[in-house]
């Protein structure tokens, strides 16, 4: 099991690095693909993955992402127009299909589109819209997965016995000590990364510190993403969202922290770097 998990993890990282470097249409297609798969996995929890509610969610996600690429809906309210259109369609399905779907399923369609597709789109946006996007885009993964690794090691080292649990009912094994280690680890690994590529990114010491602090914030938020996905699984009594990635589960199991981290890194980098 460990070898399978390790091998699939290496392959996944290689794929992410490749698409991150290629950027453009390649990264766009990759981001859209994992968004749709993630939405399908999440919709399956609510039993709407193959219904009109799911279909309209997928179409709205595709429309939203394509508009980032081609800007066929003019103006700053393009996203609002897409959300409003999706909401109207979902209400129509709810009303004319009554009582086939309950309110939770209708809201799950809207939630899934925003939670997965919109949030993950910031991976593509960071790569293409911000200077040094080629290098900054990898901060998302360093923050999310780096924080998770450091949190695990720190929790095992300093949080033995689990005296200071972070969320006792949701995830008893996660400790405050582990959380602190994760935040610090995200900042440290980012500082090292930025130091290595300082010349290519035109960074001075001040900007490296700023990016390390941004990464620490991203590492903190990534824990919320991880716990949020876990809360949904626990509430609906499922082990994994899928089996696409051997040893890891589905897209939602592996990208749960990425979903929350991506927009945080995008906006903080945009504002301060």
SULRAVEN-V194592 format. One record per backbone hydrogen bond with DSSP energy under -0.5 kcal/mol. NH is the residue of the N-H (numbers start at 1). CO is the residue of the C=O. If there is no record, write none. Layout:
[[NH;CO] [NH;CO]]
//
This chain:
[[5;1] [6;2] [7;3] [8;4] [9;5] [10;6] [11;7] [12;8] [13;9] [14;10] [15;11] [16;12] [17;13] [18;14] [19;15] [20;16] [21;17] [22;18] [23;19] [26;23] [27;23] [28;24] [29;25] [30;26] [31;27] [32;28] [33;29] [34;30] [35;31] [36;32] [37;33] [38;34] [39;35] [40;36] [41;37] [42;38] [43;39] [44;40] [45;41] [45;42] [46;42] [47;44] [48;43] [51;48] [54;48] [55;51] [56;52] [57;53] [58;54] [59;55] [60;56] [61;57] [62;58] [63;59] [64;60] [65;61] [66;62] [67;63] [68;64] [69;65] [70;66] [71;67] [74;72] [78;75] [81;77] [82;78] [83;79] [84;80] [85;81] [86;82] [87;83] [88;84] [89;85] [90;86] [91;87] [92;88] [93;89] [94;90] [95;91] [96;92] [97;93] [98;95] [100;97] [106;102] [107;103] [108;104] [109;105] [110;106] [111;107] [112;108] [113;109] [114;110] [115;111] [116;112] [117;112] [117;113] [118;113] [119;114] [120;116] [121;117] [122;119] [123;120] [124;120] [125;121] [126;122] [127;123] [128;124] [129;125] [130;126] [133;130] [135;132] [136;132] [137;133] [138;135] [139;136] [140;136] [140;137] [141;137] [142;138] [143;139] [144;140] [145;141] [146;141] [146;142] [147;143] [148;144] [149;145] [150;146] [151;147] [152;148] [153;149] [154;150] [155;151] [156;152] [157;153] [158;154] [159;154] [159;155] [162;159] [165;163] [166;174] [167;171] [167;174] [171;167] [174;171] [176;164] [179;175] [180;176] [181;177] [182;178] [183;179] [184;180] [185;181] [186;182] [187;183] [188;184] [189;185] [190;186] [191;187] [192;188] [193;189] [194;190] [195;191] [196;192] [197;193] [198;195] [201;197] [202;198] [202;199] [203;198] [208;204] [209;205] [210;206] [211;207] [212;208] [213;209] [214;210] [215;211] [216;212] [217;213] [218;214] [219;215] [220;216] [221;217] [222;218] [223;219] [223;220] [224;220] [224;221] [225;221] [226;222] [227;223] [228;224] [229;225] [230;226] [231;227] [232;228] [233;229] [234;230] [235;231] [236;232] [237;234] [238;233] [245;249] [246;244] [248;245] [249;245] [254;250] [255;251] [259;255] [260;256] [261;257] [262;258] [263;259] [264;260] [265;261] [266;262] [267;263] [268;264] [269;265] [270;266] [271;267] [272;268] [273;269]]
//
